[in-house]
Amino acid sequence: MGEKFHVDSDIRKAETLPAAFYRDSEVFDRIRESIFLKTWQFAGDDNLVKLPGSVYPFVLLDSFLTEPMVLTRDKDGELHCLSNVCTHRANLVSLGAGKVKKLTCMYHGRRFGLDGKFEHMPEFADAEEFPRPCEDLYAFPLRKWGPWLFAGLNPAFDFQEVLDIMNERIGFLPLEEFAFDESLSKDYLVHAHWALYCDNYLEGFHVPFVHEGLNKVLDYGSYTTEIYEHCNLQIGYADEGTEIFDLPPGHVDEGKNVAAYYYWVFPNMMFNFYPWGLSLNIVRPLDLNRTKVSFLSYVYDPGKLGKGAGTDLEKVEREDEFVVENVQRGIRSSFYRGGRFSPKREKGVHHFHRLLSAYLK
């Protein structure tokens, strides 16, 4: 049956998830089935399939979910996220990005439209009750926000609810103009459990102790966290001498010196908005003790790069890695069971642990 976890809804009384959560391989496997298969994942941006007839095969969370998928844009310009597994004998259908008229499996010639609908299969004239609806490629739920695409395998909630929350503050920005900058993007290998990385992200408590440079541009005393159902928001404020957002009249934070909006979406996506653009961080579990973190930079205003809270993100990342990997070593201790939450500074971590425990039930 596996261990059950409980995190009290009252943060003043609550204890963190126990060390066993991070150490147990059976729990790690349950996370795959109970959490990642029921939530949403970043699938890329629409520039990957910019023109009608474009296809882009990829593997979602390789080495963890390892789900073969393909993004397509049909002749009418509609976007689709499809299973890349042929419904005949499970061969991969699309083997490379490019432009095509149809999706045709090279194994036995089964053909599909770019919307995933079955169209033709050689040597099946004598098959009874064929074709059936299950001959179509499975179509995954897909949501688009700005240039970014998100897919759900079997999602337990509507991603639009999350997008509506982020749009309350970010909607004034011209998201479609955010351009991917490969030179500012990078993958990091962290030798720690993926949830420990998220734990660290979800609180600003450590900033004065770990990030000397970041602490100089953020007002730690004003740092706030807002909790929603499947996401939360940390807001970093700064003084007038630091790069801040030019918020429009009527904005919920009008008159405030906002240096950064840090959105986290359950279970593993981080949207870090700065005046220059977005650093999108995807936390990808590899195994119980290893995590790949992808930093994807989308620039809106290049003139603001290198200023304010969004400066030297690699240095901040390396500082976080150092701490998280030390926590990973500590979590292996036979004498550590779990801890308590700071009611003032660890609301985001408490929220995360509550969601994890709820989904694992």
BANU-17938 format. One record per residue: residue in one letter; x, y, z of N, C-alpha, C, O in turn. Coordinates in steps of 0.1 Angstrom, whole numbers, plus 5000, padded with zeros to 4 digits. Example, Ala and Ser with C-alpha at 12.3 -4.5 7.8 and 13.67 -1.06 7.14 Angstrom:
<kelums>
A513249435078512349555078513249675078514249675085 S512849785071513749895071512950005079513450115080 
</kelums>
This chain:
<kelums>
M500849885000500050005000500950135000500550224993 G502050125007502950245008502550335019501450335024 E503550415023503450505034502450615031502550675020 K501650655041500750775039501350895046502050875056 F501251005040501851135045500751225049499651235043 H500951305060499951405064500751525068501751525076 V500251645063500851775067499651855072498751885064 D499751895084498651975090498352105082499252165078 S497052135081496652255073497052385081497252485075 D497252375094497652485102499252495102499852405109 I499852585095501252595094501952605108503052575110 R501152665117501752685131501952555138502752555148 K501252455134501352325141502052215132502452115137 A502052245119502452145109503952105110504752185114 E504151985106505551935105505751905090504851875083 T507051915086507351895072507151745068506951655077 L507151715056507251575052508451505058509451565059 P508251385062509451315068510551285059510351285047 A511651255064512851215056512551105047513151095036 A511751005051511450895043510850925029511050855020 F510151045029509651085016510751105005510551064994 Y511851155010512951185000513851064998514651064989 R513750965007514750855007514150725001514950634996 D512850715000512150584997511950574982511250654976 S512550474975512350454961510950424957510450454946 E510250354966508850324963507950454963507050464954 V508250544972507550674972507850744959507050804953 F509150744955509550804942508750754931508350834922 D508550624930507750564919506250604920505550634910 R505750614932504350664934504150804930503150844925 I505250884932505151024927504951034912504151114907 R505550944905505450944890503950924887503450994878 E503350824893501950784889500950874895499950914888 S501150914907500150994915500151144913499251214915 I501351194909501551334908501851384893501051454888 F502851334888503251384874502351344863502151414854 L501751224864500751184854499451264856498651254846 K499251334867497951404869498151554869497251624873 T499251604864499551744864499951794850499851714841 W500451914849500751974836502251984835502952004845 Q502751984823504151994820504452084808503652104799 F505552154809506052244798506352154786507052054787 A505752194774505952114762506752184752507052134741 G507252304755508052384745507352514742506352554748 D507752584731507052704727506652684712507052594705 D505752774708505152754695506052784683505652754672 N507252834686508252854675508752714670509252704659 L508552614678508952474674508152424662508652344654 V506952474662505952434651505352554645504152574646 K506152644640505752774636504752784624503852864624 L505052694614504252704602503352584601503652474606 P502252594593501352484590502152364584503052384575 G501952244589502652124584503952094593504652004590 S504152174603505352154612505052044622503952034627 V506151964624506051864635507351874643508351904638 Y507151844656508251844665508151734675507451744685 P508851614673508751504683509651534695510751594693 F509251494707510051504719509651404729508551334727 V510451384739510151294750509851374763510751444767 L508751364768508351434780509051374792508751264796 L509851464799510551414811511251284809510951184816 D512151284800512951164797513651114809514151194817 S513650984811514250914822513350914834513650854845 F512150974833511250974844509850934839509450814841 L509151024833507850984826508250914813507550814809 T509250964805509650914793508450884783508350774778 E507650994781506450974773506751034759507051154758 P506750954748506951004735505751084730504651034730 M506051214726504951304722505451374709506651374706 V504451434702504851514691503851634690502651624691 L504451754688503751874686503551884671504451864663 T502351924667502051944653501252074651500452114660 R501352134639500452244635499852204622500552184612 D498552184621497952124609497752234599498152354601 K497152204587497052294576496252424579496452524573 D495352404589494552524593495252604604494652704609 G496452564608497152644618496852604632497352664642 E496052494634495752454648496952374654497552284647 L497152394666498252324673497652194680496552194685 H498452084680498051964686499251904694500451924690 C499051834704500051764711499551614712498551584718 L500251534704499851394702500751294708501951324709 S500251174710501151064713501951034700501451034689 N503251014702504150974691504350824689505250784684 V503350754694503350604694502350554685501150574687 C502750484674501750424664500850334671501250244679 T499550344668498550254674498450114668497550034671 H499450084659499449944654500449864662499949764669 R501749894662502749814669503649894677504749844681 A503250014681503950104690505350164685506150204693 N505550164672506750224667506550374668505450424668 L507650454670507550594670507150644656507750594646 V506250734655505650774642506550884636507050874625 S506750994644507551104639509051094644509251084656 L509951094635511351064639512251194639513451184643 G511651304634512451424634511651544631510551534625 A512051664636511351784634511451824619512351794612 G510351894614510351944601508951964596508051984604 K508751974583507451994577507051864570507851804562 V505751824572505251704565503751734562503151824567 K503251644553501851654550501051564558499851594562 K501651454562500951344570501951294580503151304578 L501451224590502251144599502151004595501050944596 T503250944590503250814585504250724592505450764592 C503850614598504750524605505550454594505050394585 M506950454596507850394586507850244588508450174580 Y507250184599507350044601506349964592506849874585 H505050004592504149934583503250024576502249984570 G503550154575502850244567501550304572500750364564 R501250284585499950344590500050494590501150554593 R499050554585499050704582497950774591496850734593 F498450894596497550974604497651124598498551164592 G496551194601496551344598497351414609497651354619 L497651534607498351614617497551644629498051704639 D496251614628495451624640495351484648494651474658 G496151384643496151254649495151154645495151044649 K494251194636493151104632493751004622494451034613 F493350874625493750764616493250794602492050834600 E494050764592493550784578493750654569492850624561 H494750574571494950464562495950364568496850394575 M495650234565496550124569496650024558495549964555 P497849994552497849884542497549744548497749724559 E497049664539496849514542495849494553495949384560 F494949584556493949564566492549554561491549564568 A492449524548491049514541490249404548488949414548 D490849294553490049184558489849194573489149114579 A490349304579490149314594488749354597488249444591 E488149294606486749324610486749434621487649454629 E485649514620485449624630486749714630487249754640 F487149754618488349834616488049944606487449914595 P488450064608489150114620488250154631487050174629 R488750154643487950194655488550324660489650374655 P487850394669488350524674489750514680490450614680 C490050404686491350384692492450374682493650374687 E492250374669493250374660493950514658495050534654 D493150624663493750754663494850764673494950694683 L495850854670496850894680496150964691495351044690 Y496650924703496050994715496351144715497551174713 A495351224717495551374718495651414732494651394740 F496751474736496851524750496251664751496251744742 P495651694763495251834765496351934764497451904769 L496152044757497152134754496652274757495552314754 R497552354764497252494767498352584762499552544762 K498052704756499052794751498852924759497852974762 W500052974764500153104771501253184765502453144767 G501053294759502053364752502653264741501853204734 P503953254741504553154731504653014737505052924730 W504252994750504552874757503452774756502252804757 L503852644755502852534754502952444766504052404771 F501852394771501752304782500852194780499752204775 A501252074783500551944780500251874793501051874803 G499051814794498651734805498551584801497951564790 L499051494808498851354805497451304809496651254801 N497151324822495851294827495551394838495351354849 P495451524835495451624845494251624854493151604850 A494551654867493451654877492851794878491951814886 F493451894872492952034873493152104859493952054851 D492352204857492452284845493552384845493552474854 F494552374836495652464837495252614835495952704839 Q494052634829493652774826493452844840493652964840 E493152774850492952834863494252894868494352994874 V495352824865496652874869497052994860497553094865 L496752984847497053094838496353224842496853334841 D495053204846494253324850494953394862494953514863 I495453314871496053374883497353444879497553554884 M498153394870499353454866499053584858499753684859 N498053574850497653694842497153804850497253924845 E496753784862496253894871497454004872497154124873 R498653944873499754044875500654054862501254164860 I500753944855501653944843500953974830501654004820 G499653984830498953994818499154124810498954134798 F499754224817500054354810501254344801501454434793 L502054244803503254224795502954164781502054074781 P503654204771503354144757504054014756505154004750 L503453914762504153784763504553724749505553654748 E503753754739504053694726505353754720505853694711 E505853864726507053924721508253874729509453904725 F508053784739509153724746509953624737509253534732 A511253644735511953564726512953474733513653524742 F513053354729513953254735515353294732515753324721 D516253294742517653324741518453204745518653184757 E518953134735519653014738520953034746521352954754 S521553154744522853184750522753204765523653194773 L521453234770521253264784520553144790520153144802 S520353034783519652914788520652804790521652784783 K520352724800521352614804520652514813519652534820 D521152384812520752274820521752254832522952274830 Y521252224844522052194855521752064861520552024862 L522751984864522551854871522751874886523751914890 V521651844893521751864908521651724914520751644912 H522551694923522651564929521751564942522251564953 A520451574940519551574951518151544946517951544934 H517251504955515951474952515251604946515451714951 W514351584936513751694929512951784939512951904937 A512251724948511451794957512251884967511751994971 L513451844970514351934978514652054971514752164977 Y514852044958515152164949513952264950514052384952 C512752204949511552284950511352344964510952464965 D511652264974511552314988512352444989511952544995 N513552444984514452554985513952674977514052794982 Y513352654965512852764957511652834964511452954963 L510852754971509652804976509652894989508652914995 E510852934993510953025004512053125002513153084997 G511853245006512953345006513653355019514553445020 F513353265028513953265041515453255040516153315048 H515953175030517353155029518153265022519353265023 V517453355016518153455008519253535015520353545010 P518953585027520053665034521253575038522353625040 F521053445039522053355044522853295032524053265033 V522253275021522853205009523153294998524253274991 H522353394995522553484983522853624987522053714987 E524153644989524553784993524253884982523753994985 G524553854970524253944959522753974957522354094956 L521953874957520553884955519953964967519054044965 N520453944979519954004991520154154990519454234997 K521154204983521454344982520454414973520254534975 V519754344964518854414955517354384959516454454954 L517154294968515754264973515554314987516554314995 D514454364990514054405004513554285011512354255010 Y514354215019513954095025512754115035511854025035 G512654225041511654255051510254265044509254235051 S510254295031508954315024508554195016507554185010 Y509454095015509253975007507953905011507753885023 T507053875001505753815005505553684997506153664986 T504653605002504253484995502653474995502053495005 E502153444983500653434982500353294977501053234968 I499353224983499053084981497753074973496753134976 Y497852994962496652954954496452804954497252734961 E495552754947495252604948496452524943496852434950 H496852544930497952464924499152544921499952504913 C499252664926500452744924500552844935499652864944 N501752904936501953014946502853124940503553094930 L502853234946503653344941504453404952503953434963 Q505753424950506653504958506953634951507253634939 I506853744958507053874953508253934959508353954971 G509253974951510454034956510354184953510154234942 Y510554264964510454414963511854474964512754404969 A512054594958513354654959513154804961512054854961 D514254874963514155024965514155084951514255014941 E513955214950513855284937515155274929515055304917 G516255254935517455244928517755114920518755104913 T516855014922516954884916515954874904514854934905 E516354794894515454774883514154714888514054614894 I512954784885511654734889510754744877511054804866 F509554674878508554674868507854814867507654884877 D507654844854506854964852505354924851504854894840 L504654924862503354864863502354974858502455094860 P501354924850500355014845499355064855499255004866 P498655174852497555224861496555114864496155044854 G496055104876495055004879495654864882494854774886 H496954844881497554714884497454684899497454784907 V497254564903497054524917498254574926498054594938 D499454584920500554624927501054764924502154804926 E500154844918500454984914501055064926500555054937 G502155124923502855204933503855134941504555194949 K503955004939504954924946506154894938506054894925 N507354884944508654864937508854714935509654654943 V508154654926508354504924509554474915509554524903 A510454404920511654364913511554234906512154204896 A510654144911510554004905509253944910508753964922 Y508553874901507453784904507953644902508353604891 Y507853564913508353424912507153334914506653314925 Y506653284903505453194903505953044903506853014895 W505452964911505652824911504352754908503352784914 V504452654899503252574895503452434898504452374894 F502552374906502752234910502752144898501852154889 P503652044898504652014909506052074906506852074916 N506352124894507852134891508152244881509152244874 M507252344880507552454870507652594878506952614887 M508652674874508952804880508952904870509752894860 F508153014871508153124862508653244869507953304877 N509853284866510553394873510553514863511353524854 F509553604866509453724857510253844863510153874875 Y511153904854511954014858511554124848510954094837 P511954244850511754354840512254324826511854374816 W513354234826513954204812513154094805513354074793 G512354014813511753894806511453784816511153814828 L511553664812511253544820512353444820512953414810 S512653394832513553274834512553164838512153154849 L512353074828511452964831512252844835513152794828 N512052784847512852674852511952554853510852554859 I512452444847511752314847512552214855513752194852 V511952164866512652064874512351924870511151884871 R513251854865513051724859513651614867514951594868 P512851534874513451414882514151314873513651284862 L515351274876516051164869515951034877515650934871 D516351044889516150924898516050984912515851104914 L516050894922515850934936516751044941516351124949 N517951044935519051134941519551234930520551294933 R518951234918519451324908518351394901517251344899 T518551524898517551614892518251694881519351744883 K517551714870518051804860517151934860515951914860 V517752044861516952174862517352254849518452284847 S516352284841516552354829516152504831515052534835 F517052594828516852734829516652784814517552774806 L515452824811515052874798514753024798513853064805 S515653104791515453244792514753304780515053274768 Y513653384783512853444772512953594775512453644785 V513653664766513953804768512953894761512553874749 Y512453994768511554094763512254234761512054294751 D513054274771513754404771515154384773515654384785 P515954364763517454334765518154444772519154414778 G517654564771518354674778518354664793519054734800 K517454584799517354564813518154434818518154414830 L518754364809519454244813520654294822521254404819 G521054214831522154244840521854344851522854394857 K520654374853520254464863519154404873518354324868 G519254444885518254404895518254254899519254194898 A517054204903516954074908517253964898517653854902 G517153994885517353894875518853894870519053844859 T519753944878521153954874521853824879521653774890 D522753774870523653664874522953544880523153494891 L521953494872521153384876521953254878521653174887 E523053244871523953124873524553124886524653014893 K525053234891525653244904524553204915524853134924 V523353254914522353224923522053074923521853014933 E521953014911521752874909522752794916522452694923 R524052824914525152754920525052754935525352654942 E524652874940524552884955523452794960523552724970 D522252794952521152704956521552554955521252474964 E522352514945522752384943523552334955523452224960 F524452424959525352394970524552354983524852254990 V523552434986522752414997521852294996521852205005 V521252274984520352164982521052034983520551934988 E522252024977523051904977523551874992523651754995 N523751975000524051945014522851895021523051815030 V521651955018520451895024520251755020519851675029 Q520551725008520451585003521351485012520951375015 R522551535015523351455024522851445038522851335044 G522251555043521651545056520451465057520151405068 I519651465046518351385047518651235048517651165052 R519851195045520151055046520451005060520550895063 S520551105069520851075083519850985090518651005088 S520250885097519350805105518650875116517650825122 F519150995119518651065131517751185127517251255136 Y517651215114516751325110515351265106515251175098 R514351315112512951275110512151375101511451335093 G512351495104511551605098511651725106512351725117 G511151835101511251965108509952035110508851975108 R509952165113508852255114508952365104509952385098 F507752435102507752545092507752675099507152685110 S508452775094508352905098507052965093506852975081 P506052995102504753045097504853175089504053195080 K505853255091506053375084506753355071506453425061 R507753265070508653265058508553135050509153135039 E507853035055507852905047506352865043506052745043 K505552965040504152935035504252855022503452765020 G505152885013505252815000505652675002505052584995 V506552645011507052505013505852425019505652305015 H505152485029504052415035502952385025502452275025 H502652475016501752455005502152334996501352254993 F503452334993503952224984503752094991503351994985 H504152085004504051965011502651915013502351795013 R501752015015500251975016499851915002499051815003 L500251974991499851914978500351784976499751684971 L501651764979502351634977501551524985501251414980 S501251554998500651455006499251425002498751315002 A498551524997497151514992497151424979496351334978 Y498051444970498051364957498551224960498051134953 L499351204970499851074973498850984980499050864982 K497751044985496650974991495850904981494850834984 
</kelums>
